[in-house]
Amino acid sequence: MSDQNSQSEDALQRTVLDRSTKLPVLFFITTAVFWLVVATILGFLSSVKVVNPEFMGDGWLYWTHYGRMQPAFTSSLLYGWGFNAAFGVMIWMMARLCRVPLKNPWTLVALGHVWNIALTAGILGIFAGHGTGLQWLEFPDFIWPVMLGAFIAITVWMVVTYRIRQVKETYISLWYMLGACFWFTWTFATANIFLRHVEKTGAYGAAINAWYTGTLVLLFFVPVGLASLYFIVPKITGRPIANYQLSTIGFWGLALFGGWTGIQKLMAGPLPVWIPGISGAATILVLVPILAVAVNHYRTVGDKHSLISSSPSLRFSFTAGMSLVVWGIVSAFMATYGLGKYTQFTIANEGNMMLVMYLFFTSAMFGMIYFMVPRLVGTEWFSAKLIRQHYWFTVYGMIGIVVCLVGGGIAQGASIATWDNTAVGALNISVGYLIGSAACWVFIGYSNLMFLLHLILMICRLGRRSSEPTLLRDATAHA
Protein backbone atom coordinates (compact mmCIF):
# COMPACT_ATOMS: atom_id res chain seq x y z
CA MET A 1 0.00 0.00 0.00
CA SER A 2 2.87 2.36 0.84
CA ASP A 3 4.43 1.67 -2.57
CA GLN A 4 1.16 2.61 -4.29
CA ASN A 5 0.94 5.83 -2.27
CA SER A 6 4.55 6.64 -3.13
CA GLN A 7 3.90 6.07 -6.83
CA SER A 8 0.77 8.24 -6.69
CA GLU A 9 2.66 11.06 -4.99
CA ASP A 10 5.47 10.79 -7.53
CA ALA A 11 2.99 10.90 -10.43
CA LEU A 12 1.25 13.93 -8.89
CA GLN A 13 4.57 15.70 -8.46
CA ARG A 14 5.51 15.05 -12.08
CA THR A 15 2.15 16.47 -13.15
CA VAL A 16 2.77 19.64 -11.15
CA LEU A 17 6.26 19.99 -12.64
CA ASP A 18 4.98 19.50 -16.18
CA ARG A 19 2.20 22.06 -15.72
CA SER A 20 4.67 24.62 -14.42
CA THR A 21 6.99 24.24 -17.42
CA LYS A 22 4.31 23.75 -20.09
CA LEU A 23 4.19 27.32 -21.38
CA PRO A 24 7.92 28.01 -21.92
CA VAL A 25 8.73 24.48 -23.09
CA LEU A 26 5.99 24.45 -25.72
CA PHE A 27 6.99 27.95 -26.79
CA PHE A 28 10.62 26.97 -27.32
CA ILE A 29 9.78 23.67 -29.01
CA THR A 30 7.25 25.19 -31.39
CA THR A 31 9.61 28.03 -32.23
CA ALA A 32 12.44 25.55 -32.75
CA VAL A 33 10.43 23.45 -35.22
CA PHE A 34 9.41 26.60 -37.09
CA TRP A 35 13.08 27.56 -37.43
CA LEU A 36 13.87 24.01 -38.52
CA VAL A 37 11.40 24.34 -41.39
CA VAL A 38 12.96 27.71 -42.31
CA ALA A 39 16.44 26.18 -42.18
CA THR A 40 15.28 23.30 -44.38
CA ILE A 41 14.02 25.72 -47.04
CA LEU A 42 17.22 27.77 -46.88
CA GLY A 43 19.34 24.60 -46.98
CA PHE A 44 17.59 23.44 -50.14
CA LEU A 45 17.91 26.84 -51.80
CA SER A 46 21.59 27.18 -50.89
CA SER A 47 22.27 23.72 -52.34
CA VAL A 48 20.57 24.73 -55.58
CA LYS A 49 22.45 28.05 -55.69
CA VAL A 50 25.81 26.26 -55.64
CA VAL A 51 24.90 24.34 -58.78
CA ASN A 52 22.93 27.14 -60.46
CA PRO A 53 23.98 30.58 -59.11
CA GLU A 54 21.48 32.34 -61.38
CA PHE A 55 18.52 30.60 -59.74
CA MET A 56 16.35 33.27 -58.06
CA GLY A 57 19.09 35.79 -58.73
CA ASP A 58 17.40 38.32 -61.00
CA GLY A 59 15.69 41.58 -60.15
CA TRP A 60 14.64 42.15 -56.56
CA LEU A 61 15.87 38.67 -55.54
CA TYR A 62 19.52 39.72 -55.91
CA TRP A 63 19.96 39.34 -52.14
CA THR A 64 19.42 35.56 -52.33
CA HIS A 65 22.88 34.72 -53.67
CA TYR A 66 24.85 31.89 -52.05
CA GLY A 67 27.08 34.20 -50.02
CA ARG A 68 24.04 35.28 -48.02
CA MET A 69 21.84 32.19 -48.31
CA GLN A 70 24.38 29.79 -46.80
CA PRO A 71 25.14 31.78 -43.61
CA ALA A 72 21.40 32.43 -43.18
CA PHE A 73 20.85 28.67 -43.40
CA THR A 74 23.52 27.77 -40.85
CA SER A 75 22.36 30.53 -38.47
CA SER A 76 18.74 29.33 -38.70
CA LEU A 77 19.81 25.75 -38.05
CA LEU A 78 22.22 26.45 -35.21
CA TYR A 79 20.70 29.40 -33.36
CA GLY A 80 17.09 28.99 -34.46
CA TRP A 81 16.39 25.29 -34.31
CA GLY A 82 19.37 24.18 -32.19
CA PHE A 83 19.21 26.64 -29.32
CA ASN A 84 15.43 26.88 -29.09
CA ALA A 85 15.16 23.08 -28.96
CA ALA A 86 17.95 22.99 -26.38
CA PHE A 87 16.23 25.61 -24.23
CA GLY A 88 12.95 23.70 -24.25
CA VAL A 89 14.56 20.36 -23.43
CA MET A 90 16.84 21.77 -20.73
CA ILE A 91 14.04 23.66 -18.97
CA TRP A 92 11.87 20.55 -18.83
CA MET A 93 14.66 18.20 -17.73
CA MET A 94 16.01 20.66 -15.17
CA ALA A 95 12.61 20.96 -13.48
CA ARG A 96 12.04 17.19 -13.64
CA LEU A 97 15.47 16.13 -12.35
CA CYS A 98 15.66 18.80 -9.64
CA ARG A 99 11.99 18.39 -8.62
CA VAL A 100 11.56 22.16 -8.61
CA PRO A 101 8.44 23.63 -10.28
CA LEU A 102 8.82 26.74 -12.38
CA LYS A 103 7.49 29.79 -10.56
CA ASN A 104 7.58 32.46 -13.29
CA PRO A 105 7.11 30.80 -16.70
CA TRP A 106 6.49 34.12 -18.44
CA THR A 107 10.03 35.25 -17.62
CA LEU A 108 11.52 32.43 -19.67
CA VAL A 109 9.01 33.08 -22.46
CA ALA A 110 10.07 36.74 -22.51
CA LEU A 111 13.73 35.72 -22.71
CA GLY A 112 12.81 33.39 -25.55
CA HIS A 113 11.24 36.29 -27.42
CA VAL A 114 14.38 38.37 -26.90
CA TRP A 115 16.54 35.55 -28.30
CA ASN A 116 14.32 34.99 -31.34
CA ILE A 117 13.80 38.67 -32.14
CA ALA A 118 17.59 39.17 -32.07
CA LEU A 119 18.02 36.05 -34.20
CA THR A 120 15.49 37.29 -36.76
CA ALA A 121 17.18 40.69 -36.90
CA GLY A 122 20.52 38.98 -37.38
CA ILE A 123 19.33 36.86 -40.30
CA LEU A 124 17.68 39.87 -41.94
CA GLY A 125 20.97 41.69 -41.46
CA ILE A 126 22.78 38.88 -43.27
CA PHE A 127 20.36 39.09 -46.20
CA ALA A 128 20.74 42.88 -46.22
CA GLY A 129 24.50 42.52 -46.71
CA HIS A 130 25.61 43.35 -43.17
CA GLY A 131 27.04 39.92 -42.33
CA THR A 132 30.52 39.70 -40.87
CA GLY A 133 31.84 36.80 -42.95
CA LEU A 134 32.85 34.99 -39.75
CA GLN A 135 31.77 31.37 -39.86
CA TRP A 136 28.78 30.78 -37.53
CA LEU A 137 29.17 34.36 -36.26
CA GLU A 138 27.76 36.14 -39.31
CA PHE A 139 25.30 38.36 -37.43
CA PRO A 140 25.86 42.16 -37.37
CA ASP A 141 27.82 43.41 -34.37
CA PHE A 142 24.85 44.66 -32.35
CA ILE A 143 23.15 41.25 -32.22
CA TRP A 144 25.52 39.10 -30.19
CA PRO A 145 25.34 41.04 -26.86
CA VAL A 146 21.53 40.71 -26.88
CA MET A 147 21.68 36.97 -27.53
CA LEU A 148 24.38 36.51 -24.90
CA GLY A 149 22.33 38.43 -22.34
CA ALA A 150 19.25 36.28 -22.95
CA PHE A 151 21.33 33.12 -22.73
CA ILE A 152 22.99 34.17 -19.46
CA ALA A 153 19.58 34.95 -17.94
CA ILE A 154 18.32 31.45 -18.81
CA THR A 155 21.55 30.00 -17.41
CA VAL A 156 21.03 31.87 -14.14
CA TRP A 157 17.57 30.29 -13.81
CA MET A 158 19.08 26.85 -14.39
CA VAL A 159 21.80 27.38 -11.78
CA VAL A 160 19.27 28.64 -9.21
CA THR A 161 17.02 25.65 -9.91
CA TYR A 162 19.98 23.31 -9.45
CA ARG A 163 20.99 24.97 -6.18
CA ILE A 164 17.49 24.58 -4.66
CA ARG A 165 16.90 21.06 -6.00
CA GLN A 166 14.75 18.82 -3.85
CA VAL A 167 16.76 15.63 -4.45
CA LYS A 168 20.21 14.67 -3.22
CA GLU A 169 21.32 12.97 -6.43
CA THR A 170 23.13 14.95 -9.12
CA TYR A 171 22.27 13.17 -12.34
CA ILE A 172 24.75 13.04 -15.21
CA SER A 173 22.21 14.86 -17.39
CA LEU A 174 22.45 17.84 -15.02
CA TRP A 175 26.22 17.81 -15.39
CA TYR A 176 25.98 18.01 -19.17
CA MET A 177 23.33 20.74 -19.18
CA LEU A 178 25.10 23.01 -16.71
CA GLY A 179 28.43 22.38 -18.43
CA ALA A 180 26.92 23.29 -21.80
CA CYS A 181 25.57 26.57 -20.42
CA PHE A 182 28.87 27.66 -18.88
CA TRP A 183 30.96 26.50 -21.83
CA PHE A 184 28.83 28.32 -24.41
CA THR A 185 28.87 31.55 -22.42
CA TRP A 186 32.66 31.38 -22.31
CA THR A 187 33.25 30.48 -25.97
CA PHE A 188 30.59 32.78 -27.44
CA ALA A 189 31.77 35.81 -25.48
CA THR A 190 35.46 35.10 -26.12
CA ALA A 191 35.07 34.57 -29.86
CA ASN A 192 32.93 37.66 -30.38
CA ILE A 193 35.14 39.95 -28.28
CA PHE A 194 38.37 38.92 -30.00
CA LEU A 195 37.00 38.73 -33.53
CA ARG A 196 34.85 41.86 -33.48
CA HIS A 197 36.55 44.23 -31.04
CA VAL A 198 40.27 43.36 -30.97
CA GLU A 199 42.23 44.87 -33.84
CA LYS A 200 44.85 43.10 -35.96
CA THR A 201 44.04 39.50 -35.09
CA GLY A 202 45.39 38.45 -38.51
CA ALA A 203 45.84 34.75 -39.03
CA TYR A 204 44.97 34.13 -35.40
CA GLY A 205 41.51 35.50 -36.10
CA ALA A 206 40.93 32.56 -38.42
CA ALA A 207 42.17 30.24 -35.68
CA ILE A 208 39.79 31.78 -33.13
CA ASN A 209 36.90 31.45 -35.56
CA ALA A 210 37.76 27.79 -36.25
CA TRP A 211 38.10 27.16 -32.50
CA TYR A 212 34.64 28.59 -31.92
CA THR A 213 33.03 26.31 -34.50
CA GLY A 214 34.65 23.27 -32.89
CA THR A 215 33.74 24.20 -29.33
CA LEU A 216 30.18 25.19 -30.23
CA VAL A 217 29.57 21.64 -31.38
CA LEU A 218 31.52 19.75 -28.73
CA LEU A 219 30.83 22.00 -25.73
CA PHE A 220 27.19 22.86 -26.35
CA PHE A 221 25.28 20.74 -28.86
CA VAL A 222 26.95 17.45 -27.96
CA PRO A 223 26.47 17.91 -24.16
CA VAL A 224 22.80 18.86 -24.57
CA GLY A 225 22.24 15.88 -26.86
CA LEU A 226 23.98 13.53 -24.43
CA ALA A 227 21.95 14.92 -21.52
CA SER A 228 18.78 13.95 -23.39
CA LEU A 229 20.13 10.47 -24.18
CA TYR A 230 21.05 9.87 -20.54
CA PHE A 231 17.48 10.83 -19.65
CA ILE A 232 15.59 8.90 -22.34
CA VAL A 233 17.44 5.58 -22.32
CA PRO A 234 16.85 4.78 -18.61
CA LYS A 235 13.26 6.08 -18.78
CA ILE A 236 12.22 3.92 -21.73
CA THR A 237 14.08 0.77 -20.67
CA GLY A 238 13.29 1.07 -16.97
CA ARG A 239 16.96 0.47 -16.11
CA PRO A 240 19.47 2.67 -14.29
CA ILE A 241 22.59 3.78 -16.13
CA ALA A 242 24.83 0.72 -16.34
CA ASN A 243 28.12 2.24 -15.23
CA TYR A 244 28.50 5.51 -13.34
CA GLN A 245 32.28 5.57 -13.90
CA LEU A 246 31.80 5.49 -17.66
CA SER A 247 29.39 8.40 -17.31
CA THR A 248 31.99 10.51 -15.54
CA ILE A 249 34.69 9.48 -18.03
CA GLY A 250 32.44 10.63 -20.85
CA PHE A 251 31.73 13.98 -19.22
CA TRP A 252 35.26 14.88 -18.12
CA GLY A 253 36.75 13.55 -21.35
CA LEU A 254 34.50 15.87 -23.33
CA ALA A 255 35.31 18.77 -21.00
CA LEU A 256 39.06 18.08 -21.31
CA PHE A 257 39.37 17.63 -25.08
CA GLY A 258 36.36 19.52 -26.49
CA GLY A 259 37.84 22.98 -25.95
CA TRP A 260 40.93 22.25 -28.06
CA THR A 261 39.20 21.33 -31.31
CA GLY A 262 38.35 23.16 -34.52
CA ILE A 263 41.73 24.61 -35.50
CA GLN A 264 42.81 21.37 -37.19
CA LYS A 265 40.97 22.68 -40.26
CA LEU A 266 43.83 25.17 -40.70
CA MET A 267 46.58 22.56 -41.02
CA ALA A 268 49.44 23.75 -43.24
CA GLY A 269 48.13 27.31 -42.84
CA PRO A 270 49.95 30.45 -41.60
CA LEU A 271 50.03 29.23 -37.99
CA PRO A 272 52.64 27.48 -35.86
CA VAL A 273 52.45 23.78 -36.69
CA TRP A 274 51.78 22.78 -33.10
CA ILE A 275 48.46 24.68 -32.92
CA PRO A 276 46.54 22.66 -35.56
CA GLY A 277 48.52 19.60 -34.46
CA ILE A 278 47.23 19.80 -30.88
CA SER A 279 43.74 20.54 -32.15
CA GLY A 280 43.83 17.49 -34.42
CA ALA A 281 45.07 15.29 -31.58
CA ALA A 282 42.25 16.57 -29.33
CA THR A 283 39.69 15.81 -32.04
CA ILE A 284 40.96 12.23 -32.20
CA LEU A 285 40.96 11.90 -28.40
CA VAL A 286 37.32 13.03 -28.28
CA LEU A 287 36.59 9.49 -29.47
CA VAL A 288 37.36 8.28 -25.93
CA PRO A 289 34.38 10.00 -24.20
CA ILE A 290 32.15 9.31 -27.22
CA LEU A 291 32.86 5.57 -27.10
CA ALA A 292 32.47 5.58 -23.30
CA VAL A 293 28.96 7.02 -23.70
CA ALA A 294 28.09 4.57 -26.49
CA VAL A 295 29.18 1.54 -24.44
CA ASN A 296 27.31 2.83 -21.40
CA HIS A 297 24.07 3.28 -23.34
CA TYR A 298 24.40 -0.10 -25.03
CA ARG A 299 24.86 -1.83 -21.67
CA THR A 300 21.96 0.14 -20.20
CA VAL A 301 19.57 -1.04 -22.90
CA GLY A 302 20.75 -4.61 -22.33
CA ASP A 303 18.24 -7.20 -23.52
CA LYS A 304 15.56 -4.58 -24.27
CA HIS A 305 16.73 -3.64 -27.75
CA SER A 306 13.31 -4.66 -29.06
CA LEU A 307 11.98 -1.40 -27.58
CA ILE A 308 13.91 0.50 -30.25
CA SER A 309 11.44 -0.73 -32.86
CA SER A 310 8.39 0.31 -30.82
CA SER A 311 9.31 3.50 -28.95
CA PRO A 312 9.69 6.67 -31.08
CA SER A 313 11.80 8.34 -28.40
CA LEU A 314 14.18 5.41 -28.06
CA ARG A 315 14.44 4.94 -31.84
CA PHE A 316 15.48 8.55 -32.39
CA SER A 317 17.79 8.40 -29.37
CA PHE A 318 19.42 5.21 -30.65
CA THR A 319 19.94 6.86 -34.04
CA ALA A 320 21.49 9.87 -32.31
CA GLY A 321 23.90 7.70 -30.31
CA MET A 322 25.04 5.75 -33.37
CA SER A 323 25.43 8.96 -35.38
CA LEU A 324 27.64 10.49 -32.70
CA VAL A 325 30.01 7.52 -32.90
CA VAL A 326 30.13 7.77 -36.70
CA TRP A 327 30.74 11.52 -36.48
CA GLY A 328 33.55 11.00 -33.98
CA ILE A 329 35.26 8.51 -36.30
CA VAL A 330 34.81 10.70 -39.40
CA SER A 331 36.08 13.77 -37.52
CA ALA A 332 39.11 11.85 -36.28
CA PHE A 333 40.06 10.82 -39.82
CA MET A 334 39.48 14.33 -41.16
CA ALA A 335 41.74 15.70 -38.39
CA THR A 336 44.71 13.73 -39.74
CA TYR A 337 46.93 15.28 -42.38
CA GLY A 338 46.51 12.28 -44.67
CA LEU A 339 42.78 12.92 -45.19
CA GLY A 340 42.53 16.49 -43.93
CA LYS A 341 44.54 17.85 -46.84
CA TYR A 342 41.79 16.57 -49.17
CA THR A 343 38.82 17.85 -47.15
CA GLN A 344 40.27 21.03 -45.66
CA PHE A 345 38.47 23.59 -47.82
CA THR A 346 35.71 21.49 -49.33
CA ILE A 347 32.03 20.71 -48.81
CA ALA A 348 33.09 17.70 -46.73
CA ASN A 349 33.22 19.98 -43.67
CA GLU A 350 29.60 20.96 -44.23
CA GLY A 351 28.66 17.29 -44.53
CA ASN A 352 30.44 16.52 -41.27
CA MET A 353 28.60 19.40 -39.60
CA MET A 354 25.26 18.04 -40.81
CA LEU A 355 26.18 14.62 -39.44
CA VAL A 356 26.56 15.92 -35.90
CA MET A 357 23.95 18.69 -36.00
CA TYR A 358 21.18 16.70 -37.66
CA LEU A 359 21.72 12.97 -37.37
CA PHE A 360 22.97 13.34 -33.79
CA PHE A 361 21.63 16.50 -32.16
CA THR A 362 18.37 16.82 -34.07
CA SER A 363 17.57 13.12 -33.64
CA ALA A 364 18.22 13.45 -29.90
CA MET A 365 15.89 16.46 -29.71
CA PHE A 366 13.19 14.63 -31.68
CA GLY A 367 13.42 11.78 -29.19
CA MET A 368 12.93 14.18 -26.28
CA ILE A 369 10.06 16.02 -27.98
CA TYR A 370 8.21 12.77 -28.63
CA PHE A 371 8.62 11.98 -24.93
CA MET A 372 7.84 15.41 -23.44
CA VAL A 373 4.91 16.75 -25.43
CA PRO A 374 2.30 14.11 -24.45
CA ARG A 375 3.12 14.75 -20.79
CA LEU A 376 2.75 18.50 -21.29
CA VAL A 377 -0.53 18.55 -23.25
CA GLY A 378 -2.26 15.48 -21.80
CA THR A 379 -2.84 13.64 -25.09
CA GLU A 380 -0.88 11.09 -27.10
CA TRP A 381 0.56 11.55 -30.56
CA PHE A 382 -2.13 11.38 -33.21
CA SER A 383 -0.57 8.94 -35.66
CA ALA A 384 2.13 6.27 -35.44
CA LYS A 385 2.25 6.35 -39.25
CA LEU A 386 3.27 10.02 -39.25
CA ILE A 387 5.98 9.27 -36.68
CA ARG A 388 7.36 6.42 -38.80
CA GLN A 389 7.36 8.61 -41.89
CA HIS A 390 9.08 11.38 -39.97
CA TYR A 391 11.77 9.00 -38.79
CA TRP A 392 12.55 7.29 -42.10
CA PHE A 393 12.43 10.43 -44.25
CA THR A 394 14.68 12.18 -41.72
CA VAL A 395 17.23 9.37 -41.52
CA TYR A 396 17.41 8.50 -45.20
CA GLY A 397 17.34 12.14 -46.28
CA MET A 398 20.13 13.18 -43.94
CA ILE A 399 22.28 10.12 -44.64
CA GLY A 400 21.98 11.03 -48.31
CA ILE A 401 23.05 14.63 -47.65
CA VAL A 402 26.01 13.58 -45.49
CA VAL A 403 27.22 10.98 -47.99
CA CYS A 404 26.87 13.40 -50.91
CA LEU A 405 28.67 16.26 -49.17
CA VAL A 406 31.48 14.21 -47.63
CA GLY A 407 31.96 12.20 -50.82
CA GLY A 408 31.82 15.32 -52.97
CA GLY A 409 34.28 17.06 -50.65
CA ILE A 410 36.79 14.24 -50.92
CA ALA A 411 36.40 14.28 -54.71
CA GLN A 412 36.97 18.05 -54.70
CA GLY A 413 40.05 17.77 -52.54
CA ALA A 414 41.55 14.95 -54.57
CA SER A 415 41.05 16.98 -57.74
CA ILE A 416 42.69 20.08 -56.31
CA ALA A 417 45.56 18.07 -54.81
CA THR A 418 46.62 16.82 -58.24
CA TRP A 419 47.56 20.41 -59.19
CA ASP A 420 46.14 19.86 -62.67
CA ASN A 421 42.73 21.32 -61.94
CA THR A 422 41.35 24.68 -60.89
CA ALA A 423 38.89 25.44 -58.12
CA VAL A 424 36.18 25.81 -60.77
CA GLY A 425 37.09 22.41 -62.18
CA ALA A 426 36.93 20.88 -58.70
CA LEU A 427 33.49 22.39 -58.21
CA ASN A 428 32.35 20.92 -61.51
CA ILE A 429 33.49 17.50 -60.35
CA SER A 430 31.22 17.79 -57.29
CA VAL A 431 28.13 18.96 -59.20
CA GLY A 432 26.54 15.51 -59.15
CA TYR A 433 27.05 15.26 -55.39
CA LEU A 434 25.53 18.72 -54.88
CA ILE A 435 22.48 17.85 -56.97
CA GLY A 436 22.06 14.70 -54.86
CA SER A 437 22.21 16.71 -51.62
CA ALA A 438 19.63 19.17 -52.95
CA ALA A 439 17.31 16.28 -53.80
CA CYS A 440 17.74 14.87 -50.28
CA TRP A 441 16.65 18.22 -48.82
CA VAL A 442 13.23 17.55 -50.35
CA PHE A 443 12.88 14.44 -48.17
CA ILE A 444 14.00 16.41 -45.11
CA GLY A 445 11.54 19.18 -45.94
CA TYR A 446 8.63 16.75 -46.17
CA SER A 447 9.53 15.10 -42.85
CA ASN A 448 9.85 18.43 -41.06
CA LEU A 449 6.55 19.77 -42.40
CA MET A 450 4.80 16.57 -41.29
CA PHE A 451 6.42 16.89 -37.88
CA LEU A 452 5.31 20.53 -37.56
CA LEU A 453 1.75 19.52 -38.48
CA HIS A 454 1.82 16.69 -35.96
CA LEU A 455 3.12 19.02 -33.26
CA ILE A 456 0.40 21.62 -33.97
CA LEU A 457 -2.25 18.91 -33.63
CA MET A 458 -0.78 18.00 -30.24
CA ILE A 459 -0.66 21.59 -29.00
CA CYS A 460 -4.30 21.99 -30.07
CA ARG A 461 -5.04 18.86 -28.01
CA LEU A 462 -6.21 16.94 -31.07
CA GLY A 463 -4.11 13.90 -30.30
CA ARG A 464 -5.36 10.52 -29.15
CA ARG A 465 -7.21 10.42 -25.85
CA SER A 466 -5.41 7.43 -24.40
CA SER A 467 -3.34 6.44 -21.41
CA GLU A 468 -1.11 4.32 -23.67
CA PRO A 469 1.77 5.92 -25.60
CA THR A 470 1.76 6.02 -29.39
CA LEU A 471 4.05 3.16 -30.35
CA LEU A 472 5.53 2.38 -33.75
CA ARG A 473 4.35 -1.18 -33.37
CA ASP A 474 2.60 -3.26 -30.71
CA ALA A 475 4.79 -3.96 -27.72
CA THR A 476 4.25 -5.36 -24.29
CA ALA A 477 6.48 -2.76 -22.66
CA HIS A 478 6.29 0.97 -23.04
CA ALA A 479 7.53 4.17 -21.42
HELIX and SHEET records of a PDB file:
HELIX    1   1 SER A    2  VAL A   51  1                                  50    
HELIX    2   2 GLY A   59  THR A   64  5                                   6    
HELIX    3   3 TYR A   66  SER A   75  1                                  10    
HELIX    4   4 SER A   76  GLY A   82  3                                   7    
HELIX    5   5 PHE A   83  CYS A   98  1                                  16    
HELIX    6   6 PRO A  105  PHE A  127  1                                  23    
HELIX    7   7 ILE A  143  ARG A  163  1                                  21    
HELIX    8   8 ILE A  172  HIS A  197  1                                  26    
HELIX    9   9 ALA A  203  LEU A  216  1                                  14    
HELIX   10  10 VAL A  217  PHE A  221  3                                   5    
HELIX   11  11 VAL A  222  THR A  237  1                                  16    
HELIX   12  12 TYR A  244  PHE A  257  1                                  14    
HELIX   13  13 GLY A  258  TRP A  260  5                                   3    
HELIX   14  14 ILE A  263  LEU A  266  5                                   4    
HELIX   15  15 TRP A  274  LEU A  285  1                                  12    
HELIX   16  16 LEU A  287  VAL A  301  1                                  15    
HELIX   17  17 HIS A  305  SER A  309  5                                   5    
HELIX   18  18 PRO A  312  MET A  334  1                                  23    
HELIX   19  19 TYR A  337  THR A  343  1                                   7    
HELIX   20  20 ALA A  348  MET A  354  1                                   7    
HELIX   21  21 LEU A  355  THR A  362  3                                   8    
HELIX   22  22 SER A  363  VAL A  377  1                                  15    
HELIX   23  23 ALA A  384  ALA A  417  1                                  34    
HELIX   24  24 ALA A  423  ILE A  429  1                                   7    
HELIX   25  25 VAL A  431  ILE A  459  1                                  29    
END                                                                             
